Amino acid sequence: MAKQVNMAVPTASPLFLREAEIRRGVELLYFGYSNLTRSIDEGLAAQGLGRAHHRALYFVARQPDISVGELITLLAITKQSLGRVLTDLTERALIETRPGREDRRQRLLRLTPAGTQLEAELFDALREKMTAAYSSAGQAAVGGFWAVLEGLIPADERKRVSDLGR
């Protein structure tokens, strides 16, 4: 069976580095991300949680036993901000902490079964949106999209991103 190609996918102008094209990219990134995250807002609100809670749940799911310090670095937030989020998630029995193996002062984070279930439900909503967008754009466009997003990540942080989920 021949693969259908979506001919409606726009191609970038040969002058893709002009301000108008850069602004269009910024706008698409903003509105695309806003729409994607709105798809999980209702599920978060039902739990009394927000997007910061989701980011913590997501990355703890991707890296069980991540330390609090590593999560602060990954999310690029303050210890105080993460502390509030972790307090909420711990009180709701969605995340548990335990001491580090070598350094007992270190706090390692892991989702509880309830946290795993909530994160999976939220991810299903994200997967639905991303699958539809990927299917519409096609394999080559997805690779290009990833390359652009990776180009937005500072070079010294790319390894940390590529190591997620390994």
N, C-alpha and C positions, 0 to 999 in steps of 0.2 A: 504494500500500500504506500503510495507516495505521500510524503509529508506536505501538509498544507502550509503555505507561507502567507503570513498576514501582510498584505500589501499596504495596509493603512499605517504601518509603523513609519513615522517620519525619519528621514535621514538628516544628519546634521549638515548645516551649510559648510561649504569649503572654507568659509570665513568664521569657523566655530570659536575662534579666540576673541572675537569682537565683543564689546560690552553687551550688546543686545542678546547674544547667544549665551554669554555667561549669566546674565540676569535671568534668562529663561531657565537655565539649569538650576539656579538657586531657587527659583519659584517652584519648579517641578519637584525638587528635593523637599522643600518645605511642605507643599500641599500633599505630596505623596506620603511623607512621614506622618503628617497630621491625620490623614485619612486612615493610615495603617494603625496608628495608636488609638484612634477613636473606636476602632473595632473591638478593643478590649476594655475600654473605659467602663462600660456597664458592668462587666464581670468584676472589675476591681472595686467599683463603687458598692456593689452588693456586699463586699467583704469589708467596706470601710477603708479601702486602700486606694493609693494613687499610683501614678506612673513610676515614681521613685521606688516604690515597693516592688513594682513589676520588674524593674531593671535588676534589683537585688535578687529577686527570685530567679529570674532568667539566668543570671551569671553564676549563681550558686548551683543551679541545676546543671549548667554546663561544666562546672568545675567543683564537684563535691569535695569537701574538706579544704576549700580555699580559705586562706587566713583573712582576718578582718583587714589587715594591712594591705594584702594583695587586692582585696575588693575595693578598698579606698583608691588605690592606684589605678585599677582597671576602670572604675567609674569616674575618676578624676573629681572626687567630691571631698569635702572635709570630714574629719573623724566625727565631728559633732553631727553633721547632716546624716551620715550613715548610722550613727548611734541611735538617732530617733527612729529611723526606718527599721533597724534591727530590733529595737525594743518593741515596736508594733508587731513585727512578724513573729517574734518570740512569744509575746503575750497571746497571740492568736494561734500558737502552736503550729506555725508554718515553717519555722526554721529552728534548728537546735544548734547549740554551740558546745564544743568540747575542747579540752586543752590539747595543745600540740604534742606530738610524739617526743620530740627532743627537748623543746622548750615548753614547759608546762604553763608559762605565762601567755603563750600564744593561744589565740582563740580560733578554732577551725569551725567553719560553717557548713551545714548540711541541711537539705530539706527534710522535713518530716514526711510521713506518708500523705498527710493532708496538704502540705506544701507542694509535694510532687504532683498530686492530683490537680490542684489549682493552677500550677504552672503549665501542666499539660493542657488543661482546658483553655487557658489564655493563648498558648502557642497554637492550638488548633484554629483559633480565630485568625491569628496572624498567618498561619500556613495557608488558609483558604484564600486570603487576599494576595499573598505572594505567589501562590500557585497560579491564580488567574492572571496576574500581571506577567509572570514568567511565560506562561503558555501563550499569551497574546504577543509578547515581544519576540520569542524564539531564542534558541540556544546562543546564537552569536551575540545577540543584543544583551543577554544576561551576562555573558563573559565581559562584554564592554562595560556594562553597568558596574560589575564587580571591580574592574580595573579603575574606573573613575573613582569609586568609593575608596578603594585602596590608596589611590593617589592623594586623597584628602587626609589620610592618616600619616602623621609624621613618620619618617623612615625608621627612627629609633623605637617606635611603638608597634611596628608591623609584625614583628615576631610574636609579641604577646597576643595579638589578634589572631594570627595564623595558628597559634598553639591551642586556642580554645577548643575544648571538646576532645582533645587527644588524650 
